[in-house]
Each structure stands twice: as structure tokens, then as C-alpha cells.
């Protein structure tokens, strides 16, 4: 082979090797001339740059530092350019220059590959990702949209550059390091971007007003994506969904109504389907033989029509609808083939007439008339809580009831169950038993605030714990009857136990009986308001476990007899007061008191006796000390020697009276200085005058009140029966007893016989706050027949049972009261009762008028002066009472106006508060 040809083949082989071999062949050392040096330097730097990314990826499975590869590639480019200049300047002849150039260009492929790698990593994909993350954090959907587009643009640019990068390992690592996470971040908000783009187009092009069809297509195109967004919780999504909701509402509001179908959903409801149904109106729909009460578009594609009457069973009915296209007729059939029947759970009033059970068929309330018209026979049965038939109690007959109507007599309150059976041929459906209740719904309580639980041992419990076989009475249930408060006694509220094996509850008496160990929920119910108490029954007998000073006396009078300041409260292990004859609590010697401040009969201490108390408070007999100025701790222990409590005491011989104070007597200790005469049962507050030494030590009550003077407002209160407002106390006046005279506030001021002030109390009396402000009169048509007009003609009445006065409903007072309002009837009145036509509050709830009740109004009438014919007063029961009843004869023409006066007014001429005109026209 010729030398020239061999050189040529070698050159070709070198080029081929550079194209297919990963690592370029190691070139020989450059010659010593400047051109060879430049080529050698450039070639080595190109190899270094190429191998930095290629071999790092291939052999180390990682990418080089971006700054390092850029530095090496930049040097390679510079050295390569320097070599080119050196060849051009010092390469010699044209032939030599060509040879030098050819030698240099053997490294050009590697240089280009290194440059392609740098071009890929120089795409600012990371910066685009950071911009997208920042946009997402901002919560602004517009920024997210723009940043998302920028990321996708950079991803495409990067992927294009990666394709030009030599080496599968490098391409793989570039994709893994840059492309994959960028795509993941972009994909995370693909849904948001798609929804934003659709709604951006709707808003920017105002499609809802210019191209409603296109707007609908865009809304539909991202419907799935919008639902997906609802599962996300980001600020971007929240803002997007607001835009979606706003545009969707605008779109649906703009859609013209088009009805596609009408069907019967149930006995009183039609379902309409179509588009733009939010723009359809009730007046656009007519139903043959029926009226529409409500039209409700549940969406733009569905609406519900509620009918006033029921759809006939299994009968075709024409429904006419006028939409944006045309007037359309639909033949609708309600297919009535019941599969299930039930009695609706409800609470009924104990004295409202015309009440009846409600039946549901397949979950829809259905009238008895409807069932009967569809050919069904109905039977109702009621049962008490023992499962015994209550048909007689509720329906008035022991047999099954056909219409579910309760009798008009007063119903016994309580819990019952009801069951219904409907039958038609071979179809017989019987319901499960449903719980129903009968209550006094006249009570207008808005909240149950508190209650008292009085143990059968005679104390008010602090806890709701009973000992096995104990009983306790729920009483003084305090309720809100806005704007007032009221207190209910047992029998005026209902109580029910969740577990009668633990606690038995008696609504009539308010008594809870501890039947077995465990826990039960006891529910107090007043009208529609309830309060739940957790009652626990324990087996361990009550015993004294704690003694707490009511006050901690700093001074103990030598020789005093049981001063009240030395009281302690004895409680048991359940936190309740101990009121037994023997408490098992002993007073032991005080510590460090010479001569002892207490006289004892036994060395072990004197046993305290709380017998006769209701609160467990008992006086510790600190008396008999012989030395003044001694201080020590008085200990209280039980029979086992356990310390239950104690207090400090200091003996003193100072026995003067330095000051007097007006305090509540024992019978009024729990009272404040406020009397609500309308709702409270106790209308008296009692006071005593207590004495205190110059050391502020209690020194007994003032026993002789002779010559002491009490000044007060006689229109508000009376004192010891005196109503003059200026009363001199007598020797036999042991207490100052305050009773009510009228509403208002007054100072109760007490003076010594020498005229010096003793003390004063400010007393507030709330009385006669309930006044009539309106009456829901009965709707009375023109009277065109002979009759007697009376209070039953114009007032909503529940007739009283067993010679009790009728209950009047529909009267609104300025302050709600719990007791019923009745119409007085002379035949029923007892001592101090009212006369016919008097409206009164039955405060003592005995059903008849007496001195314990309060008159609030009087019903009377007047006849128009131009009346003709027979319109005459009627004497009731022959007692000659007028103003209550009018006889209408034939002929008769005129106006009878019934009116009610405010009898709580102090005016001589009582004001008229309401009137009701009845037109009479008898031919």
C-alpha cells in the first residue's frame, strides 16, 4: 500500500471512530511548534469537556455540575478558535494548513456534542418551574395560567435540546432530572388551567351575551374537571370555583326555558325536565283540576312543582306548559300502588280540637280522603306505653278508628304509639308502631334554665346521684318565657327516663325513684323545649365526708350561745347536704387555745346534729371560753377520726352592739329583693335586724323592735299588713314582712326610735305585666240565621271539662304566661271569682275563677244604632248578667261589635284594646 493511501485510510478510520466510539482515541502528544501545540491544547480541552458530561453520565450515573461543564465547554471553544487562528497564521503552505485543519476537526464532533449538552442544560426550565410554584402560592389563577404555559414551552424547548444531546445515559438523566419533575408540576395544575382557559374565553369574549351556545359548549367541556376541582383545597381552586359559579349562574339565568318531559313524582309533586328551567315560572304551568302552590328549579335542567291538591290515583291528568318554544300538553298519570304505609311521628296538643294522625304512603303524607277515593279502607289503633289499647283515650271509642281523628275532649298527656292498616282487595299494608306524644303545647317556654332535685330525706341535692331505693322530686323548674322567667311546680312539666330499670320517672308528681344501680338520662319537657339530666344510682349509703365553714369567724364571743357566724355545711360523699339526725361529725378541741373556746360534754368532742335542716348547715357551739384573745383551729372529724374540715377561731370578750343591719330572715335566706308576682308563688320577703359588735362579730338578732319605723311606697308593698307607707313596728313584730301591693320599685328604709337610720333595701315588684295586646278572632261570616251570638262566636275556645271554665286561645299578651287564659262563667266561680265575660289568667290552674287568679280583660258588645229587627241581650242562666250574649231574631239587621277592655289598667274607664264586628242580616 502506498503511504499516501494508508494515511488517508487512517484518517477515515479516525473519523469513523469519533462517530461511533463513546470515548475518543487518545491523541499523541503535540509537536513542539506553535500550531501543533494549539491543536493539541484544543483537542485535549475538547476531550475533557466531552468526557465531563459523557463519562460522568455513563460511568457514574449522574450529571456534572452545570457551572463546571459550561466552564470546560467555553474553554474548549476558546482553545478550538485559538487553534484555528494559529493554523491560519502559522500553518505554512496551503497543503499544510489543510492537514492541520483536518487534524483539528477530528475533535469538532466531540466539541459539538459538548455544546449540545450545554445548550440543553441552559434552557431555563428550572426558573419556569419556580415561577409556576410562585404563581400557585399566590392563588391567582391568571398567573398560574401564564406560568403553566411558560413551563410547557420550556419543557418542549428542553426536550428538543435533549434529543440533540449525544449519549443515552446523558439523555436519560437529563429527562429524569429536569423534564419529569417539570411535567409533574405542570400536570398538577392541568385541570385548573383547562377550567381557567374555558371560563377565560367565556368572560373575555362575553359569550353569555354574544354566543350562548358556545358558552354552553365550553361549560360542558370542563364539567368533569370542575367536579374534580371541588375535591381540592387550594386558594387557586377556591378562586376558580367562584368564577365558575358566577359564570354558570349567569349562563343558566340566560337560558330560555325548554320543557322536555313532565312526570308525577308523588301524590302532590310533579317533576319537569328540560333546559333553562330556572326561567320557567309557576304561571307558565297549569294542571287540570288542580292548582300550583310552588315551582322550584333544582337546576337549569330539573324543577319540582308542588300542587295544592292531590293527583288522582291511576288517572291521566293534562299538564300544560308554556316554554320559550311553544305551548305543550303532557298527559301525566300518578301510579298509586302503595308498597309501604306509616303513621307520621308527631306531638299533639292536649286540648286542641280537630287534631288527627297523618299517614304517609311510600314516604309521602297522604290524606285519608285520598286513600278512600283510591278504594282503600283505613284502620287506626293507638296504644299506651305498656302496649294497652289507647283508642278510648285518644279517639273516644275502644274500636279501631277510621279517620285518625282524636276526640275533642282534653287528651291525657303522655307517650303513645299509633299504627295504621290500609287494605284494598288483596293488598293489605300494616305500618310499624310509631311514637306520638300528647303535651300541653300552650306553654311558650323558650329554654329550661335550671331545676331543683329535692331528696325524700328533705334536702335539695347538689348532685344528680341517688342511692338505691331513694326517691327525689324534680321541682322549681325555671324556664324562659321571653321576656320573663317562670318557675314550674311538679305536674306542670313532663319527665321521662331513658332506662326505667335504673330510674323511674313520674310526670304527674315529678318524682324520680332509684330502681336499680346504673345511669339513666332523665328528660324534662316543657312544650317544645327539653333539658336532659344524667342521674346515677349508687349502692353506698350516704355518710358525712366533708365539713365546710359557711363563714370563717375571726372572733368568737365568750359566753355567746351558738352564734350563726359559726355555721358549717355538712356534705356526703356525693356532694349533697347531710340532714340526718346524727351526722357522725364531731367538733374536737381547738389547737392552742388555753381554757378552750368550746364547752364539751365528752372528751372526744361534741357530735353535731343537722336534723331539721334542709341544707346541711349546722351551728358549731363556740361558747363557754374563759380566756379572751386565744386563737386556734377548730377541727371537725368523723367517727373514724378522719378530719373533714376546720376553721380558725379567736376568743373575744367584746360584747357591745356597734351596728345594725337589715338581713333576710331564715325563711327568705335564699331570696333576693325582687318579687315577680305574675309568675312566682311566694309573694312575701321577710327581714330581721341583726346586731354586730365593734369588731364586726355577729351578736344575735334585735329581739325588741318596738318604736322602730319603716318607710316605704305603699303603692308597691305593704309591711306587716300596713299599707300607709309609714309604719311603727310593735313589740310583737319579730320580723319585717313585705307583701306586694303593685308593680314598681321602692326603698324599704328602717329607722331607730330616735330617728337614726338603721339600714335600707331596694325592693322591686313585677306585677300585672301581662296585658292583652291582640286577639286572633274567629273568622265570622255574615249571620243570616236566627241564633245567639256570644264569646264562642268570636273567640277560639276549648271547652272546659267537668264544670271548668272554657279555655280561650289566640290571645297575645305583653308578657307570655304559662297558665291558661279562661272565660269566667258564674256557675263555676268560687269565692272571689269573676263574672261572666271576664277573661282571667288561671294562676292556680284549678280551672275555675277564684281569688287566686288575675283578671286581664272583659268581653262585652255594642249594637250599631241603626240596627233593626230583633237584636236583644240574653240573660245567662237567669242571673241577669248583661253584655255577654245577643239573641238574633227574624228579621234582624245591624252590626254587633264585640270588644275587650284592659282590666289591668288603673284608669276608671278601662281602655278598649281589641274589637270584632259581626254583621247580622236575617231576612
FENTANOR-V279996 format. One line per field, one symbol per residue. ss: DSSP state (@ for helix, = for strand, . for the rest). burial: b if it has 9 or more other ideal C-beta (glycine too) atoms within 8 Angstrom, else e. Layout:
BEGIN
ss: ???
burial: ???
END
This chain:
BEGIN
ss: ..@@@@@@@@@@@@@@@@@@.............@@@@@@@@@@@@@@@@@@@@@@@@@@@.....@@@@@@@@@@@@@@@@@@@@@@@@@...@@@@@@@@@@@@..@@@@@@@@@@@@@@...@@@@@@@@@@@@@@..@@@@@@@@@@@@@@@@@@@@@@@....@@@@@@@@@@@@@@@@@@@@@.@@@@@@@@@@@@@@@..@@@@.@@@@@@@@@@.@@@@@@@.....@@@@@@@@@@@@@@@@@@@@...=========..=======.@@@..@@@===....======....======.....=..=======....========......===...===......=..===..===.@@@@@@...========....=.@@@@@.....=...=........===========..====...======.......=========....=....===...===========..=====.....====.....====....====...=========..==========.....======......==......@@@======....=.......====.........=.......==.........===....=......========....==========......======.@@@.....===.......=========.....====.......===.....===..=...===.......=====...========.....==========.....====.......=...===.@@@@.===.......====.===.......===..............====............==========....======..@@@.......=================.........===========.
burial: eeeeebeeeebeebbebbeeeeebeebeebeeeebbbbbbbbbbbbbbbbbbbbbbbbeeeebbeeebbbebbebbbebbebbbebbeeebeeeebbeebbbebebbbebbebbbbbbbbbebebeebbebbbbbbebbbbebbbbbbebbbbbbebbbebbeebebebbbbbbbebbbbbbbebbeebbbbbbbbbbbbbbbeeebbeeebeebbebbeebeebbebbeeeeeebbbbbbebbeebbebbbeebebbbeebebeebbbbbbbbbbbbbbeeebbebeebebeebebeebebbbbbbeebbbbbeebbbbbebeeeebebebbbeeebebbbbbeeebbbbbeeebbbbbbeebebebebbbebebebbbbbbbeeeebbbbbbbeeeeebeebbbeeeebebbebbbbbbbbeeebebebeebebbbbbbbbebeebeebebbbeeebbbeebbbbbebbbbbbbbbbbbeebbbbbbbebbbbbbebbebbebbbeebbbbbbeebbbbbbbbbbebeeebbbbbbeeebbbebbebeeebebbbbebebbeebbbbbbbeeebbbbbeebbbbbbbbeebeebbbebeeeebbbbebeebebbbbebbbbbbebeebbbbbbbbbeeeeebbbbbbbbbebbeeeebbbebbeebeeeeeebbbbbbeeeebbbbbbbbbeeebbbbebeebeebbbbbbbebbbbbeeeeeebebeeebeebbbbbbbbbebbbbbbbeeeeebbbbbbbbbbbbbbbeebebeebeebeeeeebbbebbbebbebeeebbbbbbbbebebbbbeebbbbbbebbeeebbbbbbbbbbeeeebbbbeebbbbbbbbbebbeebebbbeebbbeeeebeebbbbbbebbbbbbbbbbbbbbeeeeebebbbebebebbbe
END
